[in-house]
Every structure is written in structure tokens, then in C-alpha cells.
Amino acid sequence: MGLDMYLTGDKFHAGGVINKETGEYEPVEPTYVDGFKLSSERLELGYWRKNAPLHVLMVNRFANGKDDCQPIDLGETQLRLIATILRSKGLPTDEQCGGFSLAARNGGPSADRMRTRMRRYSRLLPTG
């Protein structure tokens, strides 16, 4: 069992911006790639593996307990919740993950390293 997990983000490009001084919408020149208008980009924000507690948290909280190697869409609120859980050391226990932790046994990232990564990732979220 690999338990490889990827955190990606989609960055969408608007057709214009609001001028802060005038409050008016100003169109921007689109970017083209291979002759096609670029409307979004996929950003690789993070990757980790062999962290059963984080895997169980993600599946149970955001995939209705269905562990089927499917993408799990997360918004700002969910990402902030994950960061809060990691900061508060609120991950499931090894026992809640089936009695073992691949993170501890196979050299995967420790909970402390995961908290550090989530602090870094949480800086990418809009403030507000």
C-alpha cells in the first residue's frame, strides 16, 4: 500500500482585473500556449507518502469514508481545518488507522514534519 498523496491547486486566470484606484474592470491580454488561450494552471503544492493518520483523516472527513484512490476536492475552509488539526496534534491514532502507522514504520513523514508542511501550505491560502 503506497498511501502517496498529492496536494494540487488550480489557478484560474481572469479575463481582467479591478483597478484598485478607479474601481473599474480592466481587461488583460490573454496568455496563449500552443495557440490555445490559457484559462487555468495546475500547481503542484505538496506531496507526501506513508502517512496513514493523515490519509484516514482525509478519507473520513472529506470522502465520506470511501477510500477509493479518488481525487478529493478541498476548498479554503477544508485546508484551514486540516492545518488546525495538524497544529493541534489531532490526527487519528495508529489504532484508528487499522493498528499500525506506515508513517512511523516505513520512514514516512512524522506528524511534526506534516505540521511544518501544512504551515507552509497555509501561507498559500487567501487571508481574510
PyRosetta script that sets phi, psi and omega in degrees:
from pyrosetta import init, pose_from_sequence

init()
pose = pose_from_sequence("MGLDMYLTGDKFHAGGVINKETGEYEPVEPTYVDGFKLSSERLELGYWRKNAPLHVLMVNRFANGKDDCQPIDLGETQLRLIATILRSKGLPTDEQCGGFSLAARNGGPSADRMRTRMRRYSRLLPTG")
pose.set_psi(1, 125.0)
pose.set_omega(1, -174.7)
pose.set_phi(2, -85.4)
pose.set_psi(2, -42.7)
pose.set_omega(2, -175.7)
pose.set_phi(3, 54.9)
pose.set_psi(3, 33.2)
pose.set_omega(3, 174.9)
pose.set_phi(4, -74.7)
pose.set_psi(4, 132.0)
pose.set_omega(4, 179.6)
pose.set_phi(5, -129.6)
pose.set_psi(5, 142.0)
pose.set_omega(5, -177.7)
pose.set_phi(6, -124.4)
pose.set_psi(6, 138.0)
pose.set_omega(6, 174.2)
pose.set_phi(7, -109.8)
pose.set_psi(7, 113.2)
pose.set_omega(7, 179.2)
pose.set_phi(8, -121.6)
pose.set_psi(8, 158.6)
pose.set_omega(8, 177.6)
pose.set_phi(9, -135.0)
pose.set_psi(9, 144.5)
pose.set_omega(9, 175.9)
pose.set_phi(10, -101.7)
pose.set_psi(10, 122.7)
pose.set_omega(10, 178.0)
pose.set_phi(11, -103.8)
pose.set_psi(11, 118.2)
pose.set_omega(11, -177.8)
pose.set_phi(12, -99.5)
pose.set_psi(12, 140.3)
pose.set_omega(12, -178.4)
pose.set_phi(13, -101.4)
pose.set_psi(13, 122.9)
pose.set_omega(13, 179.2)
pose.set_phi(14, -80.2)
pose.set_psi(14, 160.3)
pose.set_omega(14, 178.3)
pose.set_phi(15, -80.5)
pose.set_psi(15, -2.3)
pose.set_omega(15, -179.4)
pose.set_phi(16, -173.7)
pose.set_psi(16, -179.6)
pose.set_omega(16, 179.9)
pose.set_phi(17, -135.9)
pose.set_psi(17, 159.4)
pose.set_omega(17, 174.6)
pose.set_phi(18, -90.5)
pose.set_psi(18, 123.8)
pose.set_omega(18, 176.8)
pose.set_phi(19, -70.5)
pose.set_psi(19, 120.0)
pose.set_omega(19, -176.8)
pose.set_phi(20, -64.9)
pose.set_psi(20, -30.0)
pose.set_omega(20, -178.8)
pose.set_phi(21, -78.2)
pose.set_psi(21, -42.1)
pose.set_omega(21, -175.7)
pose.set_phi(22, -100.1)
pose.set_psi(22, -19.3)
pose.set_omega(22, -177.0)
pose.set_phi(23, 76.4)
pose.set_psi(23, 7.2)
pose.set_omega(23, -177.0)
pose.set_phi(24, -97.8)
pose.set_psi(24, 150.4)
pose.set_omega(24, 177.6)
pose.set_phi(25, -76.0)
pose.set_psi(25, 129.7)
pose.set_omega(25, 178.6)
pose.set_phi(26, -124.9)
pose.set_psi(26, 119.7)
pose.set_omega(26, 178.4)
pose.set_phi(27, -64.0)
pose.set_psi(27, 151.1)
pose.set_omega(27, 176.2)
pose.set_phi(28, -117.4)
pose.set_psi(28, 152.9)
pose.set_omega(28, 179.0)
pose.set_phi(29, -68.7)
pose.set_psi(29, 125.3)
pose.set_omega(29, -179.6)
pose.set_phi(30, -69.1)
pose.set_psi(30, 155.4)
pose.set_omega(30, 174.9)
pose.set_phi(31, -97.7)
pose.set_psi(31, 139.7)
pose.set_omega(31, 179.3)
pose.set_phi(32, -117.3)
pose.set_psi(32, 140.6)
pose.set_omega(32, 175.4)
pose.set_phi(33, -125.3)
pose.set_psi(33, 121.7)
pose.set_omega(33, -178.2)
pose.set_phi(34, 52.3)
pose.set_psi(34, 35.3)
pose.set_omega(34, 177.5)
pose.set_phi(35, 84.4)
pose.set_psi(35, 1.8)
pose.set_omega(35, -179.9)
pose.set_phi(36, -113.9)
pose.set_psi(36, 141.3)
pose.set_omega(36, 179.9)
pose.set_phi(37, -66.0)
pose.set_psi(37, 129.3)
pose.set_omega(37, 178.6)
pose.set_phi(38, -83.6)
pose.set_psi(38, 116.6)
pose.set_omega(38, -179.7)
pose.set_phi(39, -108.5)
pose.set_psi(39, -19.9)
pose.set_omega(39, 178.2)
pose.set_phi(40, -158.3)
pose.set_psi(40, 165.8)
pose.set_omega(40, 177.7)
pose.set_phi(41, -136.7)
pose.set_psi(41, 145.6)
pose.set_omega(41, 174.7)
pose.set_phi(42, -97.1)
pose.set_psi(42, 122.4)
pose.set_omega(42, -178.7)
pose.set_phi(43, -104.6)
pose.set_psi(43, 132.3)
pose.set_omega(43, 175.2)
pose.set_phi(44, -88.5)
pose.set_psi(44, 103.8)
pose.set_omega(44, -174.4)
pose.set_phi(45, -93.4)
pose.set_psi(45, -26.2)
pose.set_omega(45, -178.9)
pose.set_phi(46, -173.1)
pose.set_psi(46, 163.0)
pose.set_omega(46, 179.2)
pose.set_phi(47, -153.6)
pose.set_psi(47, 138.3)
pose.set_omega(47, 173.5)
pose.set_phi(48, -151.4)
pose.set_psi(48, 163.7)
pose.set_omega(48, -179.0)
pose.set_phi(49, -146.3)
pose.set_psi(49, 160.0)
pose.set_omega(49, 175.4)
pose.set_phi(50, 57.0)
pose.set_psi(50, 45.1)
pose.set_omega(50, 175.0)
pose.set_phi(51, -123.6)
pose.set_psi(51, 83.2)
pose.set_omega(51, -176.5)
pose.set_phi(52, -58.4)
pose.set_psi(52, -42.9)
pose.set_omega(52, 179.3)
pose.set_phi(53, -59.1)
pose.set_psi(53, -42.7)
pose.set_omega(53, 178.1)
pose.set_phi(54, -67.6)
pose.set_psi(54, -39.4)
pose.set_omega(54, 178.1)
pose.set_phi(55, -59.5)
pose.set_psi(55, -47.9)
pose.set_omega(55, -179.7)
pose.set_phi(56, -63.1)
pose.set_psi(56, -42.3)
pose.set_omega(56, 177.4)
pose.set_phi(57, -57.6)
pose.set_psi(57, -49.1)
pose.set_omega(57, -177.3)
pose.set_phi(58, -62.7)
pose.set_psi(58, -46.1)
pose.set_omega(58, -178.5)
pose.set_phi(59, -64.7)
pose.set_psi(59, -46.6)
pose.set_omega(59, -176.4)
pose.set_phi(60, -70.7)
pose.set_psi(60, -39.6)
pose.set_omega(60, -176.9)
pose.set_phi(61, -80.4)
pose.set_psi(61, -36.0)
pose.set_omega(61, -167.7)
pose.set_phi(62, -122.1)
pose.set_psi(62, -1.8)
pose.set_omega(62, 179.6)
pose.set_phi(63, -130.4)
pose.set_psi(63, 22.4)
pose.set_omega(63, 178.0)
pose.set_phi(64, 52.6)
pose.set_psi(64, 33.6)
pose.set_omega(64, 178.1)
pose.set_phi(65, 76.0)
pose.set_psi(65, 3.2)
pose.set_omega(65, -178.4)
pose.set_phi(66, -90.4)
pose.set_psi(66, 109.6)
pose.set_omega(66, -178.7)
pose.set_phi(67, -101.0)
pose.set_psi(67, 91.7)
pose.set_omega(67, -173.0)
pose.set_phi(68, -131.9)
pose.set_psi(68, 28.8)
pose.set_omega(68, 179.4)
pose.set_phi(69, 54.3)
pose.set_psi(69, 32.0)
pose.set_omega(69, -177.6)
pose.set_phi(70, -95.0)
pose.set_psi(70, 154.9)
pose.set_omega(70, 171.5)
pose.set_phi(71, -64.0)
pose.set_psi(71, 144.2)
pose.set_omega(71, 177.1)
pose.set_phi(72, -120.7)
pose.set_psi(72, 113.3)
pose.set_omega(72, -179.4)
pose.set_phi(73, -77.2)
pose.set_psi(73, 127.8)
pose.set_omega(73, 179.7)
pose.set_phi(74, -125.3)
pose.set_psi(74, 137.0)
pose.set_omega(74, 175.2)
pose.set_phi(75, -102.1)
pose.set_psi(75, -174.5)
pose.set_omega(75, -178.3)
pose.set_phi(76, -57.1)
pose.set_psi(76, -43.6)
pose.set_omega(76, -178.2)
pose.set_phi(77, -61.6)
pose.set_psi(77, -44.9)
pose.set_omega(77, -179.7)
pose.set_phi(78, -66.7)
pose.set_psi(78, -39.8)
pose.set_omega(78, 178.6)
pose.set_phi(79, -64.9)
pose.set_psi(79, -39.0)
pose.set_omega(79, 176.9)
pose.set_phi(80, -66.0)
pose.set_psi(80, -37.3)
pose.set_omega(80, 177.7)
pose.set_phi(81, -63.4)
pose.set_psi(81, -44.4)
pose.set_omega(81, 177.9)
pose.set_phi(82, -60.5)
pose.set_psi(82, -44.6)
pose.set_omega(82, 179.0)
pose.set_phi(83, -60.9)
pose.set_psi(83, -41.4)
pose.set_omega(83, 178.6)
pose.set_phi(84, -63.2)
pose.set_psi(84, -44.1)
pose.set_omega(84, 179.4)
pose.set_phi(85, -62.3)
pose.set_psi(85, -42.9)
pose.set_omega(85, 179.4)
pose.set_phi(86, -65.9)
pose.set_psi(86, -41.1)
pose.set_omega(86, 179.1)
pose.set_phi(87, -63.8)
pose.set_psi(87, -35.1)
pose.set_omega(87, -176.7)
pose.set_phi(88, -90.7)
pose.set_psi(88, 8.3)
pose.set_omega(88, -179.3)
pose.set_phi(89, 56.8)
pose.set_psi(89, 41.9)
pose.set_omega(89, -176.3)
pose.set_phi(90, -99.0)
pose.set_psi(90, 19.1)
pose.set_omega(90, 177.4)
pose.set_phi(91, -66.7)
pose.set_psi(91, 154.9)
pose.set_omega(91, 175.0)
pose.set_phi(92, -58.1)
pose.set_psi(92, 155.0)
pose.set_omega(92, 177.5)
pose.set_phi(93, -77.6)
pose.set_psi(93, 167.3)
pose.set_omega(93, 176.4)
pose.set_phi(94, -56.9)
pose.set_psi(94, -40.7)
pose.set_omega(94, -179.2)
pose.set_phi(95, -62.5)
pose.set_psi(95, -36.8)
pose.set_omega(95, 178.2)
pose.set_phi(96, -71.5)
pose.set_psi(96, -11.7)
pose.set_omega(96, -179.7)
pose.set_phi(97, -102.9)
pose.set_psi(97, 21.3)
pose.set_omega(97, 178.6)
pose.set_phi(98, 96.1)
pose.set_psi(98, 13.4)
pose.set_omega(98, 174.2)
pose.set_phi(99, 94.4)
pose.set_psi(99, -0.4)
pose.set_omega(99, 178.1)
pose.set_phi(100, -150.8)
pose.set_psi(100, 160.6)
pose.set_omega(100, 178.0)
pose.set_phi(101, -123.2)
pose.set_psi(101, 112.8)
pose.set_omega(101, 176.5)
pose.set_phi(102, -63.0)
pose.set_psi(102, -29.2)
pose.set_omega(102, 179.8)
pose.set_phi(103, -62.1)
pose.set_psi(103, -43.1)
pose.set_omega(103, -176.9)
pose.set_phi(104, -76.8)
pose.set_psi(104, -38.1)
pose.set_omega(104, -173.0)
pose.set_phi(105, -84.3)
pose.set_psi(105, -28.3)
pose.set_omega(105, -172.2)
pose.set_phi(106, -113.9)
pose.set_psi(106, 20.1)
pose.set_omega(106, 175.1)
pose.set_phi(107, 75.8)
pose.set_psi(107, 18.8)
pose.set_omega(107, 178.0)
pose.set_phi(108, -72.5)
pose.set_psi(108, 177.1)
pose.set_omega(108, -177.4)
pose.set_phi(109, -65.5)
pose.set_psi(109, 137.7)
pose.set_omega(109, 176.6)
pose.set_phi(110, -74.9)
pose.set_psi(110, 165.2)
pose.set_omega(110, 177.9)
pose.set_phi(111, -59.3)
pose.set_psi(111, -37.2)
pose.set_omega(111, 179.3)
pose.set_phi(112, -63.4)
pose.set_psi(112, -43.1)
pose.set_omega(112, 178.0)
pose.set_phi(113, -65.6)
pose.set_psi(113, -36.2)
pose.set_omega(113, 178.1)
pose.set_phi(114, -66.1)
pose.set_psi(114, -40.4)
pose.set_omega(114, 177.5)
pose.set_phi(115, -61.7)
pose.set_psi(115, -41.2)
pose.set_omega(115, 178.1)
pose.set_phi(116, -61.9)
pose.set_psi(116, -43.6)
pose.set_omega(116, 178.7)
pose.set_phi(117, -63.0)
pose.set_psi(117, -43.3)
pose.set_omega(117, -178.7)
pose.set_phi(118, -65.9)
pose.set_psi(118, -34.1)
pose.set_omega(118, 174.6)
pose.set_phi(119, -60.8)
pose.set_psi(119, -43.1)
pose.set_omega(119, 179.0)
pose.set_phi(120, -63.7)
pose.set_psi(120, -44.9)
pose.set_omega(120, -178.7)
pose.set_phi(121, -68.0)
pose.set_psi(121, -34.7)
pose.set_omega(121, -176.8)
pose.set_phi(122, -67.0)
pose.set_psi(122, -21.3)
pose.set_omega(122, 175.2)
pose.set_phi(123, -66.0)
pose.set_psi(123, -21.0)
pose.set_omega(123, 179.8)
pose.set_phi(124, -77.7)
pose.set_psi(124, -16.5)
pose.set_omega(124, -178.4)
pose.set_phi(125, -77.0)
pose.set_psi(125, 146.7)
pose.set_omega(125, 177.2)
pose.set_phi(126, -64.2)
pose.set_psi(126, 146.5)
pose.set_omega(126, 175.5)
pose.set_phi(127, -91.5)
pose.set_psi(127, 154.0)
pose.set_omega(127, 179.4)
pose.set_phi(128, 167.7)
pose.dump_pdb("model.pdb")
